[in-house]
Amino acid sequence: MDKLNNIKFYKHFNYETLRKSFMKQLLNNFYSYFKVHAPFECKKFYNLKCSLYKKYPNGFYNHGPKPKQNSKIQIKKMTDYIARYVSHPALKESRITNIDYLKHEITFYYHPHEDDHLEEPFKSGTQYTTYHVFEFMFRLLMHIPDKNFHMVRYFGFYSNKTTKSLDNVNSLYSVKHLSFKKSNTLWIKFLQKEFHYDPLLCFCGNKMRLNVRLSYYPKGGLP
């Protein structure tokens, strides 16, 4: 949607431009920061900046899969991918396969996206890597945004200031699907999905339930 609230459909998004633009803006912001806060490191970073342009002529990497077809299924997969990344940590705990307490190393696996365009026999598949705990923490901290940093902004017909009528716009998700998504946000659903067990299931085979009258409250009485 443009500034005049006109909806236009594009089958192609130039990810090459996005990679190069992201690279340019990121390096320029770093360079501006060094000029003000660390001028003695400015020349050193400038040399690094020039070498990065030569090393990565196609820009920095970003994952932007192109839908094979213009369908709601493909669009939902992309929205789920983006939504999960902005609302979850960079690495799920279930991907950690081993912790060496003597060597202080952590082993985990990931799925590379560089070969998404290749057929299955040519994909590199699941990759396992091991880092020292400090290196592991450093790589995770890089994904934590600054305080009050907006990772997702509302624009187009998501904006509160838009005057565009949405009566003729088809909804991406049905009410039934949204209710299902909402039900999966409960704490018990998260534990079942992440650790594959029911926290309310007792050893006797019955499920525990809350009994307010038998609950203990330090101050006495019922809430």
Phi and psi in degrees as GROMACS dihedral restraints (atoms count N, CA, C in turn):
[ dihedral_restraints ]
;  ai    aj    ak    al  type     phi  dphi    fc
    3     4     5     6     1   -89.3    20    10
    4     5     6     7     1  -173.5    20    10
    6     7     8     9     1   -67.2    20    10
    7     8     9    10     1   -20.8    20    10
    9    10    11    12     1   -93.4    20    10
   10    11    12    13     1    11.8    20    10
   12    13    14    15     1    65.3    20    10
   13    14    15    16     1    28.7    20    10
   15    16    17    18     1   -94.4    20    10
   16    17    18    19     1   126.4    20    10
   18    19    20    21     1   -87.3    20    10
   19    20    21    22     1   124.8    20    10
   21    22    23    24     1  -124.5    20    10
   22    23    24    25     1   142.0    20    10
   24    25    26    27     1  -103.1    20    10
   25    26    27    28     1   129.8    20    10
   27    28    29    30     1  -122.0    20    10
   28    29    30    31     1   128.5    20    10
   30    31    32    33     1   -84.6    20    10
   31    32    33    34     1   -16.4    20    10
   33    34    35    36     1  -130.9    20    10
   34    35    36    37     1   136.0    20    10
   36    37    38    39     1  -120.7    20    10
   37    38    39    40     1   127.0    20    10
   39    40    41    42     1   -78.1    20    10
   40    41    42    43     1    90.8    20    10
   42    43    44    45     1   -72.2    20    10
   43    44    45    46     1   -23.2    20    10
   45    46    47    48     1   -64.6    20    10
   46    47    48    49     1   -42.1    20    10
   48    49    50    51     1   -64.4    20    10
   49    50    51    52     1   -39.2    20    10
   51    52    53    54     1   -62.5    20    10
   52    53    54    55     1   -43.2    20    10
   54    55    56    57     1   -62.0    20    10
   55    56    57    58     1   -47.9    20    10
   57    58    59    60     1   -68.9    20    10
   58    59    60    61     1   -38.5    20    10
   60    61    62    63     1   -66.4    20    10
   61    62    63    64     1   -42.4    20    10
   63    64    65    66     1   -62.0    20    10
   64    65    66    67     1   -42.3    20    10
   66    67    68    69     1   -62.1    20    10
   67    68    69    70     1   -46.0    20    10
   69    70    71    72     1   -64.0    20    10
   70    71    72    73     1   -47.1    20    10
   72    73    74    75     1   -65.4    20    10
   73    74    75    76     1   -40.4    20    10
   75    76    77    78     1   -65.0    20    10
   76    77    78    79     1   -48.6    20    10
   78    79    80    81     1   -66.7    20    10
   79    80    81    82     1   -37.1    20    10
   81    82    83    84     1   -65.9    20    10
   82    83    84    85     1   -38.7    20    10
   84    85    86    87     1   -65.3    20    10
   85    86    87    88     1   -40.4    20    10
   87    88    89    90     1   -63.1    20    10
   88    89    90    91     1   -44.6    20    10
   90    91    92    93     1   -63.6    20    10
   91    92    93    94     1   -40.9    20    10
   93    94    95    96     1   -64.3    20    10
   94    95    96    97     1   -37.0    20    10
   96    97    98    99     1   -65.7    20    10
   97    98    99   100     1   -43.3    20    10
   99   100   101   102     1   -65.2    20    10
  100   101   102   103     1   -36.1    20    10
  102   103   104   105     1   -61.5    20    10
  103   104   105   106     1   -32.6    20    10
  105   106   107   108     1   -91.3    20    10
  106   107   108   109     1   -44.9    20    10
  108   109   110   111     1   -99.3    20    10
  109   110   111   112     1   -23.7    20    10
  111   112   113   114     1  -146.2    20    10
  112   113   114   115     1    69.2    20    10
  114   115   116   117     1   -62.3    20    10
  115   116   117   118     1   -26.1    20    10
  117   118   119   120     1   -70.0    20    10
  118   119   120   121     1   -18.7    20    10
  120   121   122   123     1   -99.8    20    10
  121   122   123   124     1    -1.4    20    10
  123   124   125   126     1   -62.7    20    10
  124   125   126   127     1   -47.0    20    10
  126   127   128   129     1   -64.9    20    10
  127   128   129   130     1   -38.7    20    10
  129   130   131   132     1   -62.9    20    10
  130   131   132   133     1   -42.7    20    10
  132   133   134   135     1   -70.7    20    10
  133   134   135   136     1   -33.2    20    10
  135   136   137   138     1   -61.0    20    10
  136   137   138   139     1   -41.2    20    10
  138   139   140   141     1   -64.6    20    10
  139   140   141   142     1   -39.3    20    10
  141   142   143   144     1   -64.7    20    10
  142   143   144   145     1   -40.4    20    10
  144   145   146   147     1   -60.2    20    10
  145   146   147   148     1   -44.5    20    10
  147   148   149   150     1   -65.1    20    10
  148   149   150   151     1   -39.3    20    10
  150   151   152   153     1   -67.7    20    10
  151   152   153   154     1   -33.3    20    10
  153   154   155   156     1   -68.7    20    10
  154   155   156   157     1   -37.1    20    10
  156   157   158   159     1   -61.9    20    10
  157   158   159   160     1   -35.5    20    10
  159   160   161   162     1   -77.0    20    10
  160   161   162   163     1   -35.9    20    10
  162   163   164   165     1   -73.9    20    10
  163   164   165   166     1   -34.6    20    10
  165   166   167   168     1  -122.2    20    10
  166   167   168   169     1    74.4    20    10
  168   169   170   171     1   -65.4    20    10
  169   170   171   172     1   -20.9    20    10
  171   172   173   174     1   -93.6    20    10
  172   173   174   175     1     7.3    20    10
  174   175   176   177     1    90.4    20    10
  175   176   177   178     1   173.0    20    10
  177   178   179   180     1   -73.4    20    10
  178   179   180   181     1   154.9    20    10
  180   181   182   183     1   -72.7    20    10
  181   182   183   184     1   138.6    20    10
  183   184   185   186     1  -148.6    20    10
  184   185   186   187     1   147.3    20    10
  186   187   188   189     1   -93.8    20    10
  187   188   189   190     1   111.1    20    10
  189   190   191   192     1  -135.8    20    10
  190   191   192   193     1    81.6    20    10
  192   193   194   195     1   -67.1    20    10
  193   194   195   196     1   138.6    20    10
  195   196   197   198     1   -91.3    20    10
  196   197   198   199     1   124.7    20    10
  198   199   200   201     1   -60.8    20    10
  199   200   201   202     1   138.9    20    10
  201   202   203   204     1   -69.0    20    10
  202   203   204   205     1   -27.3    20    10
  204   205   206   207     1  -152.1    20    10
  205   206   207   208     1   156.5    20    10
  207   208   209   210     1   -81.1    20    10
  208   209   210   211     1    80.7    20    10
  210   211   212   213     1  -131.1    20    10
  211   212   213   214     1   158.7    20    10
  213   214   215   216     1   -64.6    20    10
  214   215   216   217     1   -31.5    20    10
  216   217   218   219     1   -64.2    20    10
  217   218   219   220     1   -45.9    20    10
  219   220   221   222     1   -66.2    20    10
  220   221   222   223     1   -40.8    20    10
  222   223   224   225     1   -65.1    20    10
  223   224   225   226     1   -39.4    20    10
  225   226   227   228     1   -64.9    20    10
  226   227   228   229     1   -37.9    20    10
  228   229   230   231     1   -62.6    20    10
  229   230   231   232     1   -41.2    20    10
  231   232   233   234     1   -67.6    20    10
  232   233   234   235     1   -42.5    20    10
  234   235   236   237     1   -66.2    20    10
  235   236   237   238     1   -37.7    20    10
  237   238   239   240     1   -64.3    20    10
  238   239   240   241     1   -39.6    20    10
  240   241   242   243     1   -63.4    20    10
  241   242   243   244     1   -46.9    20    10
  243   244   245   246     1   -67.1    20    10
  244   245   246   247     1   -44.0    20    10
  246   247   248   249     1   -64.0    20    10
  247   248   249   250     1   -38.0    20    10
  249   250   251   252     1   -67.6    20    10
  250   251   252   253     1   -38.5    20    10
  252   253   254   255     1   -68.5    20    10
  253   254   255   256     1   -36.0    20    10
  255   256   257   258     1   -83.0    20    10
  256   257   258   259     1    -9.8    20    10
  258   259   260   261     1  -122.0    20    10
  259   260   261   262     1     2.4    20    10
  261   262   263   264     1  -129.4    20    10
  262   263   264   265     1   160.9    20    10
  264   265   266   267     1   -64.7    20    10
  265   266   267   268     1   163.0    20    10
  267   268   269   270     1   -67.6    20    10
  268   269   270   271     1   -22.2    20    10
  270   271   272   273     1  -139.0    20    10
  271   272   273   274     1   127.2    20    10
  273   274   275   276     1   -74.4    20    10
  274   275   276   277     1   146.7    20    10
  276   277   278   279     1   -62.8    20    10
  277   278   279   280     1   -30.5    20    10
  279   280   281   282     1   -67.8    20    10
  280   281   282   283     1   -15.8    20    10
  282   283   284   285     1   -83.3    20    10
  283   284   285   286     1    -9.9    20    10
  285   286   287   288     1   -79.4    20    10
  286   287   288   289     1   115.5    20    10
  288   289   290   291     1   -97.6    20    10
  289   290   291   292     1   -23.3    20    10
  291   292   293   294     1  -160.0    20    10
  292   293   294   295     1   145.7    20    10
  294   295   296   297     1  -128.9    20    10
  295   296   297   298     1   118.0    20    10
  297   298   299   300     1   -96.9    20    10
  298   299   300   301     1   103.4    20    10
  300   301   302   303     1   -74.2    20    10
  301   302   303   304     1   -21.1    20    10
  303   304   305   306     1   -78.7    20    10
  304   305   306   307     1   -44.4    20    10
  306   307   308   309     1   -89.9    20    10
  307   308   309   310     1    -7.3    20    10
  309   310   311   312     1    58.9    20    10
  310   311   312   313     1    49.4    20    10
  312   313   314   315     1  -123.9    20    10
  313   314   315   316     1   149.7    20    10
  315   316   317   318     1  -125.1    20    10
  316   317   318   319     1   131.2    20    10
  318   319   320   321     1  -112.3    20    10
  319   320   321   322     1   131.7    20    10
  321   322   323   324     1  -145.4    20    10
  322   323   324   325     1   169.9    20    10
  324   325   326   327     1  -123.7    20    10
  325   326   327   328     1   159.3    20    10
  327   328   329   330     1  -150.9    20    10
  328   329   330   331     1   164.9    20    10
  330   331   332   333     1  -113.6    20    10
  331   332   333   334     1   111.2    20    10
  333   334   335   336     1   -68.9    20    10
  334   335   336   337     1   146.6    20    10
  336   337   338   339     1  -102.2    20    10
  337   338   339   340     1    -5.1    20    10
  339   340   341   342     1   -63.1    20    10
  340   341   342   343     1   -24.9    20    10
  342   343   344   345     1  -108.7    20    10
  343   344   345   346     1    22.5    20    10
  345   346   347   348     1   -62.6    20    10
  346   347   348   349     1   -27.5    20    10
  348   349   350   351     1   -81.0    20    10
  349   350   351   352     1    -7.1    20    10
  351   352   353   354     1   -89.8    20    10
  352   353   354   355     1   159.4    20    10
  354   355   356   357     1   -73.6    20    10
  355   356   357   358     1   162.8    20    10
  357   358   359   360     1   -55.4    20    10
  358   359   360   361     1   -43.7    20    10
  360   361   362   363     1   -63.4    20    10
  361   362   363   364     1   -22.0    20    10
  363   364   365   366     1  -101.0    20    10
  364   365   366   367     1     0.6    20    10
  366   367   368   369     1   -75.0    20    10
  367   368   369   370     1   147.2    20    10
  369   370   371   372     1   -74.9    20    10
  370   371   372   373     1   -21.1    20    10
  372   373   374   375     1    77.9    20    10
  373   374   375   376     1  -167.2    20    10
  375   376   377   378     1   -65.0    20    10
  376   377   378   379     1   131.4    20    10
  378   379   380   381     1  -112.3    20    10
  379   380   381   382     1   134.8    20    10
  381   382   383   384     1  -109.5    20    10
  382   383   384   385     1   137.7    20    10
  384   385   386   387     1  -143.2    20    10
  385   386   387   388     1   154.8    20    10
  387   388   389   390     1  -127.2    20    10
  388   389   390   391     1   131.4    20    10
  390   391   392   393     1  -128.5    20    10
  391   392   393   394     1   152.0    20    10
  393   394   395   396     1   -65.4    20    10
  394   395   396   397     1   151.2    20    10
  396   397   398   399     1   -57.9    20    10
  397   398   399   400     1   -34.7    20    10
  399   400   401   402     1   -69.9    20    10
  400   401   402   403     1   -40.5    20    10
  402   403   404   405     1   -66.6    20    10
  403   404   405   406     1   -38.3    20    10
  405   406   407   408     1   -62.5    20    10
  406   407   408   409     1   -45.0    20    10
  408   409   410   411     1   -65.5    20    10
  409   410   411   412     1   -38.4    20    10
  411   412   413   414     1   -62.5    20    10
  412   413   414   415     1   -42.3    20    10
  414   415   416   417     1   -69.2    20    10
  415   416   417   418     1   -32.1    20    10
  417   418   419   420     1   -73.2    20    10
  418   419   420   421     1   -40.1    20    10
  420   421   422   423     1   -64.4    20    10
  421   422   423   424     1   -25.6    20    10
  423   424   425   426     1   -62.5    20    10
  424   425   426   427     1   -24.8    20    10
  426   427   428   429     1   -91.3    20    10
  427   428   429   430     1    -4.7    20    10
  429   430   431   432     1   -83.4    20    10
  430   431   432   433     1   119.4    20    10
  432   433   434   435     1   -72.9    20    10
  433   434   435   436     1   160.3    20    10
  435   436   437   438     1   -66.2    20    10
  436   437   438   439     1   160.4    20    10
  438   439   440   441     1   -60.5    20    10
  439   440   441   442     1   134.4    20    10
  441   442   443   444     1    66.1    20    10
  442   443   444   445     1    16.5    20    10
  444   445   446   447     1   -80.1    20    10
  445   446   447   448     1   127.1    20    10
  447   448   449   450     1   -87.1    20    10
  448   449   450   451     1   110.8    20    10
  450   451   452   453     1   -82.4    20    10
  451   452   453   454     1   -30.3    20    10
  453   454   455   456     1  -131.9    20    10
  454   455   456   457     1   126.6    20    10
  456   457   458   459     1  -111.7    20    10
  457   458   459   460     1   151.4    20    10
  459   460   461   462     1   -94.8    20    10
  460   461   462   463     1   124.0    20    10
  462   463   464   465     1  -145.2    20    10
  463   464   465   466     1   174.4    20    10
  465   466   467   468     1    64.8    20    10
  466   467   468   469     1  -138.1    20    10
  468   469   470   471     1   -77.6    20    10
  469   470   471   472     1    -2.4    20    10
  471   472   473   474     1   -84.1    20    10
  472   473   474   475     1   -14.6    20    10
  474   475   476   477     1   -72.6    20    10
  475   476   477   478     1   143.3    20    10
  477   478   479   480     1   -71.4    20    10
  478   479   480   481     1   -18.5    20    10
  480   481   482   483     1   -93.8    20    10
  481   482   483   484     1    -0.9    20    10
  483   484   485   486     1   -71.3    20    10
  484   485   486   487     1   146.0    20    10
  486   487   488   489     1  -109.9    20    10
  487   488   489   490     1     8.3    20    10
  489   490   491   492     1   -76.7    20    10
  490   491   492   493     1   133.8    20    10
  492   493   494   495     1   -78.7    20    10
  493   494   495   496     1   135.3    20    10
  495   496   497   498     1  -109.8    20    10
  496   497   498   499     1    18.6    20    10
  498   499   500   501     1   -63.8    20    10
  499   500   501   502     1   -31.8    20    10
  501   502   503   504     1   -97.9    20    10
  502   503   504   505     1     6.0    20    10
  504   505   506   507     1   -93.2    20    10
  505   506   507   508     1   125.3    20    10
  507   508   509   510     1   -73.6    20    10
  508   509   510   511     1   137.8    20    10
  510   511   512   513     1   -74.2    20    10
  511   512   513   514     1   143.8    20    10
  513   514   515   516     1   -76.7    20    10
  514   515   516   517     1   -36.7    20    10
  516   517   518   519     1  -119.4    20    10
  517   518   519   520     1   139.8    20    10
  519   520   521   522     1   -80.1    20    10
  520   521   522   523     1   165.6    20    10
  522   523   524   525     1   -61.8    20    10
  523   524   525   526     1   -38.5    20    10
  525   526   527   528     1   -64.3    20    10
  526   527   528   529     1   -41.5    20    10
  528   529   530   531     1   -68.4    20    10
  529   530   531   532     1   -39.5    20    10
  531   532   533   534     1   -65.2    20    10
  532   533   534   535     1   -37.8    20    10
  534   535   536   537     1   -64.5    20    10
  535   536   537   538     1   -38.2    20    10
  537   538   539   540     1   -66.0    20    10
  538   539   540   541     1   -42.4    20    10
  540   541   542   543     1   -61.6    20    10
  541   542   543   544     1   -41.8    20    10
  543   544   545   546     1   -65.9    20    10
  544   545   546   547     1   -36.5    20    10
  546   547   548   549     1   -66.2    20    10
  547   548   549   550     1   -26.2    20    10
  549   550   551   552     1   -80.3    20    10
  550   551   552   553     1    -3.4    20    10
  552   553   554   555     1   -89.9    20    10
  553   554   555   556     1    -1.3    20    10
  555   556   557   558     1   -70.2    20    10
  556   557   558   559     1   150.0    20    10
  558   559   560   561     1   -60.7    20    10
  559   560   561   562     1   -35.6    20    10
  561   562   563   564     1   -68.3    20    10
  562   563   564   565     1   -33.9    20    10
  564   565   566   567     1   -67.2    20    10
  565   566   567   568     1   -39.0    20    10
  567   568   569   570     1   -62.2    20    10
  568   569   570   571     1   -43.7    20    10
  570   571   572   573     1   -66.6    20    10
  571   572   573   574     1   -40.1    20    10
  573   574   575   576     1   -64.9    20    10
  574   575   576   577     1   -39.5    20    10
  576   577   578   579     1   -73.2    20    10
  577   578   579   580     1   -38.4    20    10
  579   580   581   582     1   -82.6    20    10
  580   581   582   583     1   -42.6    20    10
  582   583   584   585     1  -112.5    20    10
  583   584   585   586     1    -0.9    20    10
  585   586   587   588     1    60.0    20    10
  586   587   588   589     1    43.7    20    10
  588   589   590   591     1  -153.9    20    10
  589   590   591   592     1   157.3    20    10
  591   592   593   594     1   -95.1    20    10
  592   593   594   595     1   113.4    20    10
  594   595   596   597     1   -67.9    20    10
  595   596   597   598     1   -16.7    20    10
  597   598   599   600     1   -96.5    20    10
  598   599   600   601     1     0.4    20    10
  600   601   602   603     1   -84.8    20    10
  601   602   603   604     1   120.9    20    10
  603   604   605   606     1   -83.8    20    10
  604   605   606   607     1   162.5    20    10
  606   607   608   609     1   -63.6    20    10
  607   608   609   610     1   -25.4    20    10
  609   610   611   612     1   -75.8    20    10
  610   611   612   613     1   -10.1    20    10
  612   613   614   615     1   102.7    20    10
  613   614   615   616     1    -9.7    20    10
  615   616   617   618     1   -96.8    20    10
  616   617   618   619     1   157.4    20    10
  618   619   620   621     1   -91.0    20    10
  619   620   621   622     1   136.3    20    10
  621   622   623   624     1   -73.7    20    10
  622   623   624   625     1   146.6    20    10
  624   625   626   627     1  -136.9    20    10
  625   626   627   628     1   154.7    20    10
  627   628   629   630     1   -78.9    20    10
  628   629   630   631     1   127.5    20    10
  630   631   632   633     1  -118.8    20    10
  631   632   633   634     1   102.3    20    10
  633   634   635   636     1   -62.3    20    10
  634   635   636   637     1   -37.9    20    10
  636   637   638   639     1   -68.5    20    10
  637   638   639   640     1   -26.1    20    10
  639   640   641   642     1   -99.9    20    10
  640   641   642   643     1     2.8    20    10
  642   643   644   645     1   -77.8    20    10
  643   644   645   646     1   152.3    20    10
  645   646   647   648     1   -97.0    20    10
  646   647   648   649     1   128.1    20    10
  648   649   650   651     1  -125.5    20    10
  649   650   651   652     1   119.9    20    10
  651   652   653   654     1   -55.0    20    10
  652   653   654   655     1   -37.2    20    10
  654   655   656   657     1   -84.5    20    10
  655   656   657   658     1    -1.8    20    10
  657   658   659   660     1    82.4    20    10
  658   659   660   661     1   152.9    20    10
  660   661   662   663     1    81.1    20    10
  661   662   663   664     1   176.1    20    10
  663   664   665   666     1   -97.2    20    10
  664   665   666   667     1   154.6    20    10
